[in-house]
């Protein structure tokens, strides 16, 4: 949701008086992507709600009779539901990393836990981490929308991805946004263009033997993370997450997020 045009404040993306506005803006950009996919001939669509408690969209208002994957407990989190049977995946409403250049409402999965993530030596945001699952299944990331840093996050991993920049982040709490109608029009067009290029799109370029280095907000979190299989502590605040393949690395990463969530809540 943080990468959607018009979103600049936590009040727009968390339950409260302004949350309804954020949800409407998010739904409209998702529907724009669906409309573009349908225009390109898509026959089956799955929307995985990946923000917050992951139940933000009105299911009966999704375009194209898209299936809706919602709920806060998903083994593969933002990438739940993706498999080799899919032709493409879209990343809608993405943003920069918590430890990167100023990006509106930047964070990396859990802002109370993760202070930075590096995939095979390259700093990444949520999009880059999610590419592990797409690469495992051989599915190209056809489209990403968000601010300028969301696009930069994916450029080296998946250069064939169609990019729609709907906002320019100035600071972590300010951005120059396209008008929502303009943002939706660009997303709709890019979604159609990207799927018409399916034969030229390639899955993210990530080696099977991959590792994710995580930096935590405090040492307690780093210590707790080592309870997860294939997680090795490499510094006071750092661990490395490994696995037999790209999917298992991502699974172990999600397990680290889940196991550290309770400690992060203890202020």
Order of alpha helices (4+ residues) and beta strands (2+ residues): alpha-beta-beta-beta-beta-beta-alpha-beta-alpha-beta-beta-alpha-beta-alpha-beta-beta-alpha
